[in-house]
Amino acid sequence: MRLLLRAALTLAALATLDGAPASFAQDQNWIADIRAVPQRHLNREVTVEGQVMVATPNPPGTTRGAYMLVDDSDPNGIPIRTRDLPPPGREYSVTGTVIQDPQTGEFMIDEISRAPIGRPTWLIPAVIALGVVVLLLGWALVRALRKPARPGLAGGPSYAYAGGTGLPGGGGSAAPTVRPPSATSAPTAAAPSPRVEATEVVDRGGETEVFRSLGAAFRVMEGPDTGKTYPLGKPIVTIGRRGRRSNDITLSDTSISREQARLSYNEESKVFTLINESKTNPTRVDGVTIDARELSEGARIEMGRTVAVVERSQ
C-alpha cells in the first residue's frame, strides 16, 4: 500500500517537472519587436506567445503550412511555418528561428516547438495522479471498515460465577459453576407433545438466551424443510434464510428472503401475529398476501415454496 502511494506521488512530481510551460524556460519575445527590427533577430531562436488566427495548409490537404500568431503587441501578428498546423483560436507558446522567405522577402518564424498556454500542461497528469491517490486511500479505508472482528471461542460451555468475577482459574473469589446447555426436558402430563420443550437454555455463540415454551411450534408442511418443527419460545421469532440476520427459524428454501417474516406473541390474548418483512417475496396466510395478520388455529402460512402452520400443543 505504501509503495503504491509513493509511486502515485512520484508520478505527480514528475508530471509537474516535465510538463512545465515553455515560457518558464525562456524569456518571451514580443511580435512587435521582431517585426520592427527583424534583422536583429534573423537566424536567432525566439519564443513568442499568442493566439492562432489563421492556419493555411501548404500543400493543401496536409498538416504542413503556416499559421498567423497574434499577441497583444501587434494585432497583425507574424507567420509561423510548421509541419503540424494547430487549430485556430487556441493560444500557444511557440519557440522557433526567425527566417526570411526567399521568394516574398517576408520575415517569419520556423517553428521548433509549441506548447499550449492558458492552462499548465502538467495540470492533467497531476489531477490524474491525485485521483489515483484518493482511490487508493478510499480502498484502504473500505478494507479497514469491512475487516471482521476476531471471532471469540464458540461451542464451549458457559461459565457462571457464584461469588466473584474473572476468567476460570484467573483468581476469582469463588469457583465457577459449569453450565452446559441442558438437554430437552421430559414432557409433562399437561403438555404431552414431545416437540415443545418447557424450558431450555439456548446458546447462539454469544450471550445465552433462556427458552420459555409458549405452548406452540412452527411446523413445515411443504417445501425443502418438510417435517421440521421449531418450538416457539420467544415473544418475537424471526424467520428467513441464512444471512446477515441470525434468524430464530432458519429455512433452506432459496425462494424466500433472508429476512422474510417474524412471529409476534401477545402474552394477554395468547395470539400469534405474522408480520411480513420481505420486499421481494410475499408472505401469505390462507392464500392472501399480508403485511400483518393474526393467526387463527390451523392457518396456512405460505412463503416461497414453503408451507407451514403454527401448532398449539394444548
C-alpha positions as a Markdown table, in Angstrom:
| # | Residue | x | y | z |
|---|---|---|---|---|
| 1 | Met | 0.0 | 0.0 | 0.0 |
| 2 | Arg | 2.8 | 2.4 | 0.9 |
| 3 | Leu | 4.6 | 1.6 | -2.3 |
| 4 | Leu | 1.5 | 2.4 | -4.4 |
| 5 | Leu | 1.1 | 5.8 | -2.6 |
| 6 | Arg | 4.8 | 6.7 | -3.2 |
| 7 | Ala | 4.5 | 5.8 | -6.9 |
| 8 | Ala | 1.5 | 8.0 | -7.3 |
| 9 | Leu | 3.1 | 10.9 | -5.6 |
| 10 | Thr | 6.3 | 10.4 | -7.6 |
| 11 | Leu | 4.2 | 10.4 | -10.8 |
| 12 | Ala | 2.6 | 13.8 | -9.8 |
| 13 | Ala | 6.0 | 15.3 | -9.1 |
| 14 | Leu | 7.5 | 14.1 | -12.5 |
| 15 | Ala | 4.4 | 15.4 | -14.3 |
| 16 | Thr | 4.9 | 18.8 | -12.7 |
| 17 | Leu | 8.6 | 19.0 | -13.6 |
| 18 | Asp | 8.3 | 17.5 | -17.1 |
| 19 | Gly | 5.2 | 19.4 | -18.3 |
| 20 | Ala | 6.1 | 22.9 | -17.2 |
| 21 | Pro | 5.2 | 25.5 | -19.8 |
| 22 | Ala | 7.9 | 26.5 | -22.3 |
| 23 | Ser | 7.5 | 30.2 | -21.4 |
| 24 | Phe | 9.0 | 29.4 | -17.9 |
| 25 | Ala | 12.3 | 28.1 | -19.5 |
| 26 | Gln | 12.9 | 31.0 | -21.9 |
| 27 | Asp | 12.2 | 34.7 | -22.0 |
| 28 | Gln | 9.2 | 35.8 | -24.1 |
| 29 | Asn | 9.7 | 37.9 | -27.2 |
| 30 | Trp | 7.1 | 40.4 | -28.4 |
| 31 | Ile | 6.0 | 40.1 | -32.0 |
| 32 | Ala | 6.1 | 43.9 | -32.4 |
| 33 | Asp | 9.8 | 43.9 | -31.5 |
| 34 | Ile | 10.6 | 41.2 | -34.0 |
| 35 | Arg | 8.7 | 42.9 | -36.8 |
| 36 | Ala | 10.2 | 46.3 | -36.0 |
| 37 | Val | 13.8 | 45.2 | -36.3 |
| 38 | Pro | 13.7 | 41.8 | -38.0 |
| 39 | Gln | 17.4 | 41.9 | -39.0 |
| 40 | Arg | 18.4 | 41.9 | -35.3 |
| 41 | His | 16.5 | 38.6 | -34.7 |
| 42 | Leu | 17.3 | 36.9 | -38.1 |
| 43 | Asn | 18.5 | 33.3 | -37.7 |
| 44 | Arg | 18.1 | 33.6 | -33.9 |
| 45 | Glu | 15.9 | 31.5 | -31.7 |
| 46 | Val | 12.9 | 33.3 | -30.2 |
| 47 | Thr | 9.9 | 32.5 | -28.1 |
| 48 | Val | 6.6 | 34.2 | -28.6 |
| 49 | Glu | 3.1 | 33.7 | -27.1 |
| 50 | Gly | -0.2 | 34.4 | -28.8 |
| 51 | Gln | -3.4 | 33.3 | -30.4 |
| 52 | Val | -3.7 | 31.4 | -33.7 |
| 53 | Met | -5.8 | 33.4 | -36.1 |
| 54 | Val | -5.5 | 31.7 | -39.5 |
| 55 | Ala | -3.9 | 28.3 | -40.4 |
| 56 | Thr | -3.2 | 27.6 | -44.1 |
| 57 | Pro | -2.0 | 24.2 | -45.2 |
| 58 | Asn | 0.7 | 24.0 | -47.9 |
| 59 | Pro | 0.3 | 21.9 | -49.9 |
| 60 | Pro | -3.5 | 21.8 | -49.4 |
| 61 | Gly | -4.8 | 18.7 | -47.7 |
| 62 | Thr | -1.8 | 18.2 | -45.5 |
| 63 | Thr | -0.9 | 19.3 | -42.0 |
| 64 | Arg | 2.1 | 21.3 | -43.2 |
| 65 | Gly | 1.9 | 25.0 | -43.9 |
| 66 | Ala | 1.9 | 28.3 | -41.9 |
| 67 | Tyr | -0.4 | 30.0 | -39.4 |
| 68 | Met | -0.6 | 33.5 | -38.1 |
| 69 | Leu | 0.1 | 34.1 | -34.4 |
| 70 | Val | -1.1 | 37.4 | -32.8 |
| 71 | Asp | -0.2 | 38.8 | -29.4 |
| 72 | Asp | -1.1 | 42.0 | -27.5 |
| 73 | Ser | 1.8 | 43.9 | -29.0 |
| 74 | Asp | 0.9 | 43.6 | -32.7 |
| 75 | Pro | -2.7 | 42.9 | -34.0 |
| 76 | Asn | -1.2 | 41.9 | -37.4 |
| 77 | Gly | 0.8 | 39.0 | -35.9 |
| 78 | Ile | 3.7 | 37.1 | -37.5 |
| 79 | Pro | 3.6 | 34.0 | -39.7 |
| 80 | Ile | 4.8 | 30.7 | -38.2 |
| 81 | Arg | 6.0 | 27.9 | -40.5 |
| 82 | Thr | 5.2 | 24.4 | -39.2 |
| 83 | Arg | 4.8 | 20.7 | -40.0 |
| 84 | Asp | 1.7 | 20.4 | -37.8 |
| 85 | Leu | -0.9 | 23.1 | -38.1 |
| 86 | Pro | -2.7 | 24.0 | -34.9 |
| 87 | Pro | -6.5 | 24.7 | -34.6 |
| 88 | Pro | -7.4 | 28.4 | -34.9 |
| 89 | Gly | -8.4 | 30.2 | -31.7 |
| 90 | Arg | -6.0 | 28.3 | -29.4 |
| 91 | Glu | -3.2 | 30.1 | -27.6 |
| 92 | Tyr | 0.3 | 28.7 | -27.7 |
| 93 | Ser | 3.9 | 29.4 | -26.7 |
| 94 | Val | 6.0 | 29.0 | -29.8 |
| 95 | Thr | 9.8 | 28.6 | -30.0 |
| 96 | Gly | 11.5 | 28.9 | -33.3 |
| 97 | Thr | 14.1 | 30.5 | -35.6 |
| 98 | Val | 13.4 | 33.9 | -37.3 |
| 99 | Ile | 13.9 | 33.4 | -41.1 |
| 100 | Gln | 13.2 | 35.3 | -44.3 |
| 101 | Asp | 11.1 | 33.8 | -47.1 |
| 102 | Pro | 13.5 | 33.9 | -50.2 |
| 103 | Gln | 10.5 | 34.4 | -52.6 |
| 104 | Thr | 8.5 | 37.0 | -50.8 |
| 105 | Gly | 11.1 | 38.5 | -48.6 |
| 106 | Glu | 8.7 | 38.3 | -45.6 |
| 107 | Phe | 10.1 | 37.5 | -42.2 |
| 108 | Met | 8.6 | 34.6 | -40.3 |
| 109 | Ile | 9.4 | 32.1 | -37.6 |
| 110 | Asp | 10.4 | 28.5 | -38.4 |
| 111 | Glu | 8.7 | 26.5 | -35.6 |
| 112 | Ile | 10.9 | 24.3 | -33.4 |
| 113 | Ser | 8.4 | 23.5 | -30.6 |
| 114 | Arg | 4.9 | 24.6 | -29.5 |
| 115 | Ala | 3.1 | 24.2 | -26.2 |
| 116 | Pro | -0.5 | 25.3 | -25.2 |
| 117 | Ile | -0.8 | 28.2 | -22.7 |
| 118 | Gly | -3.6 | 29.4 | -20.5 |
| 119 | Arg | -3.6 | 26.0 | -18.6 |
| 120 | Pro | -0.4 | 24.4 | -17.4 |
| 121 | Thr | 0.4 | 21.2 | -19.3 |
| 122 | Trp | 1.2 | 19.5 | -16.0 |
| 123 | Leu | -2.3 | 20.0 | -14.6 |
| 124 | Ile | -4.0 | 17.0 | -16.2 |
| 125 | Pro | -1.3 | 14.4 | -15.2 |
| 126 | Ala | -1.2 | 15.9 | -11.7 |
| 127 | Val | -5.0 | 15.6 | -11.3 |
| 128 | Ile | -4.9 | 12.0 | -12.6 |
| 129 | Ala | -2.1 | 11.2 | -10.0 |
| 130 | Leu | -4.1 | 12.8 | -7.2 |
| 131 | Gly | -7.2 | 10.8 | -8.2 |
| 132 | Val | -5.1 | 7.6 | -8.0 |
| 133 | Val | -4.0 | 8.5 | -4.5 |
| 134 | Val | -7.6 | 9.3 | -3.4 |
| 135 | Leu | -8.8 | 5.9 | -4.8 |
| 136 | Leu | -6.1 | 4.0 | -3.0 |
| 137 | Leu | -6.9 | 5.7 | 0.3 |
| 138 | Gly | -10.6 | 5.0 | -0.2 |
| 139 | Trp | -9.9 | 1.4 | -1.0 |
| 140 | Ala | -7.7 | 1.1 | 2.2 |
| 141 | Leu | -10.4 | 2.7 | 4.3 |
| 142 | Val | -13.1 | 0.3 | 2.9 |
| 143 | Arg | -10.9 | -2.7 | 3.7 |
| 144 | Ala | -10.3 | -1.5 | 7.2 |
| 145 | Leu | -14.0 | -0.9 | 7.8 |
| 146 | Arg | -15.0 | -4.3 | 6.4 |
| 147 | Lys | -12.3 | -6.2 | 8.3 |
| 148 | Pro | -14.3 | -8.7 | 10.5 |
| 149 | Ala | -13.7 | -8.7 | 14.3 |
| 150 | Arg | -11.6 | -11.5 | 15.7 |
| 151 | Pro | -14.1 | -14.3 | 16.5 |
| 152 | Gly | -14.3 | -15.5 | 20.1 |
| 153 | Leu | -14.4 | -19.0 | 21.4 |
| 154 | Ala | -17.6 | -20.8 | 20.4 |
| 155 | Gly | -19.1 | -24.1 | 21.2 |
| 156 | Gly | -17.6 | -24.4 | 24.7 |
| 157 | Pro | -19.6 | -24.5 | 28.0 |
| 158 | Ser | -21.0 | -21.4 | 29.6 |
| 159 | Tyr | -19.4 | -20.3 | 32.9 |
| 160 | Ala | -21.4 | -18.7 | 35.8 |
| 161 | Tyr | -19.7 | -17.4 | 38.9 |
| 162 | Ala | -21.5 | -17.6 | 42.2 |
| 163 | Gly | -19.4 | -15.2 | 44.2 |
| 164 | Gly | -16.9 | -13.4 | 42.1 |
| 165 | Thr | -15.8 | -12.3 | 38.6 |
| 166 | Gly | -12.9 | -13.2 | 36.3 |
| 167 | Leu | -11.9 | -16.0 | 34.0 |
| 168 | Pro | -11.9 | -19.6 | 35.1 |
| 169 | Gly | -8.7 | -20.2 | 37.1 |
| 170 | Gly | -7.9 | -16.4 | 36.9 |
| 171 | Gly | -8.2 | -15.6 | 40.6 |
| 172 | Gly | -11.9 | -15.1 | 41.0 |
| 173 | Ser | -13.3 | -15.1 | 44.6 |
| 174 | Ala | -15.4 | -18.2 | 44.0 |
| 175 | Ala | -15.0 | -21.3 | 41.9 |
| 176 | Pro | -17.0 | -21.2 | 38.7 |
| 177 | Thr | -20.0 | -23.4 | 38.1 |
| 178 | Val | -20.0 | -25.0 | 34.6 |
| 179 | Arg | -23.5 | -25.0 | 33.0 |
| 180 | Pro | -23.5 | -26.8 | 29.6 |
| 181 | Pro | -26.7 | -26.4 | 27.5 |
| 182 | Ser | -29.3 | -28.7 | 29.1 |
| 183 | Ala | -31.0 | -31.5 | 27.3 |
| 184 | Thr | -34.6 | -31.3 | 26.3 |
| 185 | Ser | -36.9 | -31.5 | 29.3 |
| 186 | Ala | -39.2 | -34.5 | 29.6 |
| 187 | Pro | -42.8 | -33.8 | 28.6 |
| 188 | Thr | -45.3 | -33.3 | 31.3 |
| 189 | Ala | -48.8 | -34.7 | 31.6 |
| 190 | Ala | -50.4 | -31.3 | 30.8 |
| 191 | Ala | -48.2 | -30.9 | 27.7 |
| 192 | Pro | -47.7 | -34.3 | 26.2 |
| 193 | Ser | -46.3 | -33.1 | 22.8 |
| 194 | Pro | -42.6 | -34.1 | 22.5 |
| 195 | Arg | -42.0 | -31.2 | 20.1 |
| 196 | Val | -42.5 | -28.4 | 22.6 |
| 197 | Glu | -39.9 | -28.0 | 25.4 |
| 198 | Ala | -40.8 | -26.4 | 28.7 |
| 199 | Thr | -37.6 | -24.6 | 29.4 |
| 200 | Glu | -34.3 | -24.7 | 27.6 |
| 201 | Val | -31.1 | -22.6 | 27.6 |
| 202 | Val | -30.1 | -21.8 | 24.0 |
| 203 | Asp | -26.5 | -20.7 | 23.3 |
| 204 | Arg | -26.2 | -18.9 | 19.9 |
| 205 | Gly | -22.4 | -18.4 | 20.2 |
| 206 | Gly | -22.9 | -15.1 | 22.0 |
| 207 | Glu | -25.0 | -14.4 | 25.1 |
| 208 | Thr | -27.2 | -17.2 | 26.3 |
| 209 | Glu | -31.0 | -16.9 | 25.9 |
| 210 | Val | -33.5 | -18.6 | 28.1 |
| 211 | Phe | -36.1 | -20.5 | 26.1 |
| 212 | Arg | -39.6 | -20.4 | 27.6 |
| 213 | Ser | -42.2 | -22.6 | 26.0 |
| 214 | Leu | -45.2 | -20.7 | 24.6 |
| 215 | Gly | -47.1 | -23.9 | 24.0 |
| 216 | Ala | -46.8 | -23.8 | 20.2 |
| 217 | Ala | -44.4 | -24.8 | 17.5 |
| 218 | Phe | -43.8 | -23.8 | 13.8 |
| 219 | Arg | -44.1 | -26.9 | 11.7 |
| 220 | Val | -43.1 | -27.1 | 8.0 |
| 221 | Met | -45.7 | -29.0 | 5.9 |
| 222 | Glu | -44.4 | -28.5 | 2.4 |
| 223 | Gly | -41.1 | -27.4 | 0.8 |
| 224 | Pro | -37.4 | -28.2 | 1.2 |
| 225 | Asp | -37.7 | -28.3 | 5.0 |
| 226 | Thr | -40.8 | -30.5 | 5.2 |
| 227 | Gly | -41.2 | -32.3 | 8.5 |
| 228 | Lys | -39.0 | -29.9 | 10.5 |
| 229 | Thr | -40.6 | -28.5 | 13.7 |
| 230 | Tyr | -39.3 | -25.4 | 15.6 |
| 231 | Pro | -40.7 | -24.8 | 19.1 |
| 232 | Leu | -41.7 | -21.2 | 19.8 |
| 233 | Gly | -40.2 | -19.9 | 23.0 |
| 234 | Lys | -39.8 | -16.1 | 22.4 |
| 235 | Pro | -42.2 | -13.2 | 22.1 |
| 236 | Ile | -40.6 | -12.3 | 18.8 |
| 237 | Val | -39.4 | -15.1 | 16.5 |
| 238 | Thr | -37.6 | -14.2 | 13.2 |
| 239 | Ile | -38.0 | -16.3 | 10.0 |
| 240 | Gly | -35.8 | -16.5 | 6.9 |
| 241 | Arg | -32.8 | -17.9 | 5.0 |
| 242 | Arg | -29.3 | -17.9 | 6.4 |
| 243 | Gly | -27.8 | -14.4 | 6.0 |
| 244 | Arg | -26.6 | -11.4 | 8.0 |
| 245 | Arg | -29.5 | -11.6 | 10.4 |
| 246 | Ser | -29.4 | -14.6 | 12.8 |
| 247 | Asn | -32.9 | -15.9 | 12.4 |
| 248 | Asp | -34.7 | -18.0 | 15.1 |
| 249 | Ile | -36.1 | -20.2 | 12.3 |
| 250 | Thr | -33.6 | -20.6 | 9.5 |
| 251 | Leu | -35.0 | -22.3 | 6.4 |
| 252 | Ser | -33.1 | -23.7 | 3.4 |
| 253 | Asp | -35.8 | -22.6 | 0.9 |
| 254 | Thr | -34.0 | -20.4 | -1.6 |
| 255 | Ser | -37.3 | -18.8 | -2.8 |
| 256 | Ile | -37.7 | -16.9 | 0.5 |
| 257 | Ser | -35.8 | -13.9 | 1.7 |
| 258 | Arg | -33.0 | -13.8 | 4.3 |
| 259 | Glu | -35.4 | -11.6 | 6.4 |
| 260 | Gln | -38.7 | -13.0 | 5.3 |
| 261 | Ala | -41.1 | -12.5 | 8.3 |
| 262 | Arg | -41.5 | -12.6 | 12.1 |
| 263 | Leu | -43.9 | -14.0 | 14.6 |
| 264 | Ser | -45.1 | -11.8 | 17.4 |
| 265 | Tyr | -46.7 | -13.3 | 20.5 |
| 266 | Asn | -49.3 | -11.4 | 22.6 |
| 267 | Glu | -49.0 | -12.5 | 26.3 |
| 268 | Glu | -52.5 | -11.4 | 27.2 |
| 269 | Ser | -54.5 | -12.7 | 24.2 |
| 270 | Lys | -52.2 | -15.7 | 23.6 |
| 271 | Val | -52.4 | -15.0 | 19.9 |
| 272 | Phe | -49.5 | -15.1 | 17.3 |
| 273 | Thr | -49.3 | -12.3 | 14.7 |
| 274 | Leu | -47.4 | -13.0 | 11.5 |
| 275 | Ile | -45.7 | -9.9 | 10.0 |
| 276 | Asn | -44.2 | -9.8 | 6.5 |
| 277 | Glu | -40.6 | -8.3 | 6.3 |
| 278 | Ser | -39.7 | -9.1 | 2.7 |
| 279 | Lys | -40.0 | -6.6 | -0.1 |
| 280 | Thr | -39.5 | -9.1 | -2.9 |
| 281 | Asn | -41.1 | -12.4 | -1.7 |
| 282 | Pro | -44.6 | -12.0 | -0.4 |
| 283 | Thr | -45.9 | -13.8 | 2.8 |
| 284 | Arg | -49.4 | -15.3 | 2.5 |
| 285 | Val | -51.9 | -16.6 | 5.1 |
| 286 | Asp | -54.6 | -18.9 | 3.7 |
| 287 | Gly | -53.7 | -17.7 | 0.2 |
| 288 | Val | -54.0 | -14.0 | 0.9 |
| 289 | Thr | -50.9 | -11.7 | 0.8 |
| 290 | Ile | -50.4 | -10.0 | 4.1 |
| 291 | Asp | -48.5 | -7.2 | 5.8 |
| 292 | Ala | -49.5 | -8.4 | 9.3 |
| 293 | Arg | -52.2 | -10.9 | 10.3 |
| 294 | Glu | -53.3 | -12.6 | 13.5 |
| 295 | Leu | -53.1 | -16.4 | 13.0 |
| 296 | Ser | -56.1 | -18.5 | 13.7 |
| 297 | Glu | -56.0 | -22.2 | 14.6 |
| 298 | Gly | -54.6 | -24.1 | 11.6 |
| 299 | Ala | -53.9 | -21.1 | 9.5 |
| 300 | Arg | -51.8 | -21.9 | 6.4 |
| 301 | Ile | -48.6 | -19.9 | 6.1 |
| 302 | Glu | -47.0 | -19.7 | 2.6 |
| 303 | Met | -43.5 | -18.3 | 1.9 |
| 304 | Gly | -41.9 | -19.2 | -1.4 |
| 305 | Arg | -42.2 | -23.0 | -1.8 |
| 306 | Thr | -42.6 | -23.4 | 1.9 |
| 307 | Val | -46.0 | -24.1 | 3.6 |
| 308 | Ala | -46.1 | -24.1 | 7.4 |
| 309 | Val | -48.6 | -23.9 | 10.3 |
| 310 | Val | -48.3 | -22.8 | 13.9 |
| 311 | Glu | -49.5 | -25.8 | 16.0 |
| 312 | Arg | -50.7 | -25.5 | 19.6 |
| 313 | Ser | -49.6 | -28.2 | 22.0 |
| 314 | Gln | -52.7 | -27.8 | 24.2 |
